[in-house]
Amino acid sequence: MIGHGGIVVFDDTADMAAQARFAMEFCVVESCGKCTPCRIGSTRGVEVIDRIVSNQDRDNNLILLHELCDTMELGSLCAMGGMTPFPVRSALTYFEEDFGFSSRGDH
């Protein structure tokens, strides 16, 4: 999983949905608040990941999460906000089952 500008390694017991949520939550706490994509985007990111894991309107929330990640990556003023989407996208791509998907193509 690529983290905030680094590589983070976990064993096979890690819940990658929780780690993706942690990446967004870390940004919520550490954001300087100067730019909207980072300040608000990370807060909404935590909420959207929670809804995906809870299977609430999963398809629309996945679209929203991808759009939110695009906005944060392209619109944040600093590297922290711009790189927060990296671990989230990595977890979604390689650890779908941790988000409640039974197999590829389930969404």
C-alpha positions in Angstrom: 0.0 0.0 0.0 1.4 3.4 -0.9 1.0 5.8 1.9 1.4 9.5 2.3 4.5 9.7 0.2 5.9 6.4 1.5 5.4 2.7 1.4 3.6 1.0 4.2 3.7 -2.7 4.8 1.2 -4.8 6.6 0.8 -8.5 7.3 -2.2 -10.4 5.9 -4.3 -9.7 9.0 -4.6 -6.0 8.3 -8.0 -4.6 7.4 -7.2 -2.5 4.4 -10.6 -0.7 4.4 -9.7 0.5 7.9 -6.3 1.5 6.7 -7.8 3.5 3.9 -10.1 5.2 6.4 -7.1 5.9 8.6 -5.4 7.6 5.7 -8.3 9.9 5.2 -8.8 10.5 9.0 -5.1 11.3 9.3 -5.6 14.0 6.7 -8.6 15.3 8.7 -6.5 15.7 11.8 -3.3 17.0 10.2 -4.8 19.3 7.5 -3.7 22.9 7.9 -7.2 23.9 6.7 -5.9 26.2 4.0 -7.5 24.4 1.0 -11.0 22.9 0.6 -10.0 19.7 -1.1 -7.9 18.6 1.8 -9.9 20.1 4.7 -13.4 19.0 3.5 -12.4 16.3 1.1 -10.7 14.2 3.8 -13.7 14.6 6.2 -16.1 13.5 3.5 -13.7 10.7 2.5 -14.0 9.1 6.0 -17.8 9.3 5.8 -17.9 7.8 2.3 -15.6 4.9 3.2 -17.8 4.2 6.2 -20.8 4.1 3.9 -19.1 1.7 1.5 -18.1 -0.7 4.2 -21.6 -0.5 5.6 -23.0 -1.4 2.1 -25.0 1.8 1.9 -25.6 2.8 -1.7 -22.3 1.2 -2.5 -22.1 1.9 -6.2 -22.8 5.6 -5.9 -20.5 5.9 -2.9 -17.7 4.2 -4.9 -18.1 6.7 -7.7 -18.2 9.5 -5.1 -15.0 8.3 -3.5 -13.1 8.1 -6.8 -14.3 11.6 -7.7 -13.3 12.8 -4.2 -9.8 11.3 -4.6 -9.4 13.0 -8.0 -10.4 16.3 -6.5 -8.0 15.9 -3.6 -5.1 14.8 -5.7 -5.5 17.5 -8.3 -6.8 20.4 -6.1 -4.9 20.2 -2.8 -2.3 22.9 -2.3 0.2 20.5 -0.5 1.5 17.0 -0.9 -0.3 15.7 2.1 -3.8 16.4 0.6 -2.7 15.5 -2.8 -1.2 12.1 -1.7 -4.0 11.1 0.7 -5.9 9.4 -2.2 -3.0 7.1 -3.0 -3.4 4.6 -0.1 -7.2 4.8 -0.5 -7.0 3.9 -4.3 -4.4 1.2 -3.6 -6.7 -0.4 -1.0 -9.7 -0.3 -3.3 -7.8 -1.8 -6.1 -5.9 -4.6 -4.4 -8.1 -5.4 -1.3 -11.7 -5.2 -2.5 -12.7 -7.9 -0.1 -11.9 -5.7 2.9 -14.5 -3.3 1.6 -17.1 -6.0 1.5 -16.8 -7.1 -2.1 -17.1 -10.8 -2.6 -15.1 -10.9 -5.9 -13.9 -8.7 -8.7 -16.7 -7.2 -10.6 -19.0 -7.3 -7.6 -19.3 -3.5 -7.9 
